[in-house]
Amino acid sequence: MTVPNADPILRVEDVHKYYELGETRVHALRGINVSVEPGGFVAIMGASGSGKSTFMNILGCLDRPTSGRYLLEGIDVSGRTKHELAGIRNSKLGFVFQGFNLLPRTTALENVQLPTLYTPINAIERQKRAREALALVGLAARSQHYPSQLSGGQQQRVALARALVNHPSILLADEPTGNLDSRTAVEIMEVLQDLNEQGLTIVLVTHEPDIAQFAKRMIVFRDGKIRKDDVLRDRPRAHEVLLTMPTLED
């Protein structure tokens, strides 16, 4: 749950981002200000070229703002070195993408363990964390299956477990339902809603309003600026929506 009056877990202050493309200078972000409280669940929307992907890259410490500040858990990460940013990504952030990016010849358990290879824990703790993460996404019984033996939704759950294995403060999800059918997409949103209710902060990029509606808040980008920032007070519960949807057998 969101903690009342808590300090923001992330804060973006007057962020601008420019890209040099040959002789053209692109102003991708134009003075962005966003705060997200602990336990927030934010959906980011916008057309191609609106700035949402640039914004997510900055949140994920994959890029730096040209000007302005990005504070993650109160720490200004804008000027950190590449090595420091890599450490922040591995310890504080979990990433889920549209493509599952699983290693095909590696079991679900081994795929989930991959981020822990860059942390100072032993093999027993690595496996314990991976099993716990798979249980969180409802795949404890599939730990020894290979990606080719899993459905698309199950593969995305493995990718989710991999993002959770290092106990991140924030989950960044970039079009996590983009490769899934409608029912499976809602099943993934059910998992995300459950994780959010357990306290995980989530920032989700999607181009689908039907997916964004499951978040607690929606931010819409256009032309490098925030055009809308709304709290979603009557958001549906994914598990209730699933009850109204046909199964694959229907």
N, C-alpha and C positions, 0 to 999 in steps of 0.2 A: 504493500500500500504506500501511497505517497505520504511522506512525513510532513505534517503541517509546519510551515514557517522554517523548513530546513534550508540550509545553504544549497545553492544549485550544485548538482553533480557535474554539470558542464555549463559554461557560459562563454558565449561568443560576443565580443564587443567591437562594434564598428569595423568589421572585417571587410577588406577589399582584396580582390585577387585579380591580377593581370596576367595574361599569357602573351608571349611574343610569338606570332606565327608569321615568319618571314618578315615582311615590312609592316605587317598589321599588328596592332596591339588590341587584344580582346579584353574587355573589362567584364570578367565572368561573375564576380560578386561585387555588389555596390553598397557597402555600408551595412552589413548584416549584424543584427543584434538579436540573440536568442539565449534564453536560459531554460534549462531543463532540471526539474527537481528530482531527487532520488525517488525511484519507483515510478517515474514517468513512462509513458508509452506514446511516442510521437510518430505520426505518419508524415513523411515528406512527399509532396506531390509537385508536379510541374512538367511542362512539355520538354522535349529534347532541346538543350541549349538554354534552359531556364536558370541553371546554376546549381541545381540540386545535387548533381554528382560531384561537382567541385566542393560544395559544402560538406558532403559526406566524406570526401577524401581528407579534408581538413580535420573533421571530427575524428577520423580514424588515424590521424598522425601519419598519413601517407603523403601529405602535401602541407605546405606552410602558407599562411596568409601573406600577401604582399605588405599589408599594413593592418593594424588592429591587433587584438589579443584573443587567444583561445585558452581558457582556464579549465583544466580537467581536475576535478576534486580540489579546487582552489589553487592549483599550481599552473602557472603560465608556461605552457609547452611550446609557445610560438617560436621561440628562439633556440630550442634544444637541438643538439647535434643529431645526425642520422642514427648513431649508435644509441643515444639516449631515447630517441623516438622508438626505435625497435624494442627496447626494453619496456617502454610504456605500453606499446601495442600488445606485447606478449603477456603482461601482467594485469593490465586494466581493461583491455578491450577484447571482445569476441566478435568474429566476423562470420557472416553467412551470406552467400551469394546466390544468384539465379542458377548458375552451374554448380553442381554439387562438389566438384573438384576432389573427388575421392580417388585414391590410388587403387586401380582395378585388381591388382594381385595381392591386396592386403585386406585382411578381415576388418569388419566393422570396429572391433575392439582396437586393433592396431591403428586404424585410421584415426580414431578418437585420441589415441595416445600421442600422436605426432607433435602437437604443440608443447607437450610436457618434456620433450627431449631437450628443450632450451631452458629448462628450469632445474634448479639444484635439488631434485628429489630422486630417490632410488627407484628401481624397477618395480618393486612391490607397491610403492605408493602410486606410481604411474598407472599400474593396472587397476588399482583400487579406485582412483579418480575416474578412469575411463569407464569402469563398470557403473559407478554412481551416475555419471553423466548419461550413459545409455538408459539407465533406469528412469532418469528424470524425463526423458522424451519417449518413454514407453517401449524401448527396444532391448530390454535386458535379455530377452530370449533369442535375440538375433546377433549376439556378439561375435559368433564364429562364422557368420555368413559373409560372403564376398559381395561387392556391389552388384555384380551381375545376377546374384540370387535375391536381390531386394527390389521392391517396386520403387517408382520415382519418389513417392511420399516417404518411404522408409529410408531411401538414400538421403533425402533432405533432413530427416530426423538424425541420421548419423552425422551429417554436416553440422547440425545444431548442437549435438552432443560434443563434437570436436570444438566448437566455439565456446562451450561452457566448461571445458575440462580444467582450465586454469583459474576458474572462479572469477570471471571478469566483473568489473563494476558496471559496465555498459555493454549491451549487445547491439551491434550495428548490422542491420539486415538490408541488403541491396536486392530488391526484387526477388525475395526468397520463394515466392509462389509462381514466378513467371513461367516455369517449365512444367507446371502441374495442372491437372484437370480441376474443375470447379470444386468438387467435393474434397479432393485431396488438399487443395489450397486452404479450404476452411478448416480441415483437420490440423494443418500446420499452424493456422492462426489460433486454434484452440490450445495448442501446446504453448504458443507465445503468450496468450492471455494467462494461462496457468503459471508460467514462469514469472510473468509480470506481477501476478498476485502474491508470489513468494518473495517479491522485493526487487527483482531484476529490472533495471532501467533499460528500455528498448527504444532505439531510433530506427525506423523502417522506411525505406524508399519503395514506393510503388506507383505505378501509373493507373492502377485499378481502384476506382472509388469503392467498389464492393469489398476490397481488402482493407483500404484505409479506414473504413467505418468501424473496424474492430479495435482501433487504437483509442486512446483517451483524448488525443489532441491531434489536429491536422494543420500542417503548415504548407502553404502553397507558394511556390517560387514562380516568378515570371521576370524575364529580362534582368536576372542577377539581383532581384530584390524580393523581399517577402511581401506578397500581395494579400495574404489571408493567414490568420493564426487563430484558430477556433478550438475551444474545448468541446468535445463530443459528449454531451451529457446523456443522450439516449442511445448509446452504442449498443449493438446487439451482442449477445453472448454466443460465441462460436458453437458451443455444445448444443444450444437450443436451435440454432440454424441447421445444424447437421440432422436434427430430428425431422426436419421438413424436406430434406433433400433425398432424392432417390439414390439407392446404392447401385453398385455396378451390376448387381444381379437383376435389378428391377426393370 
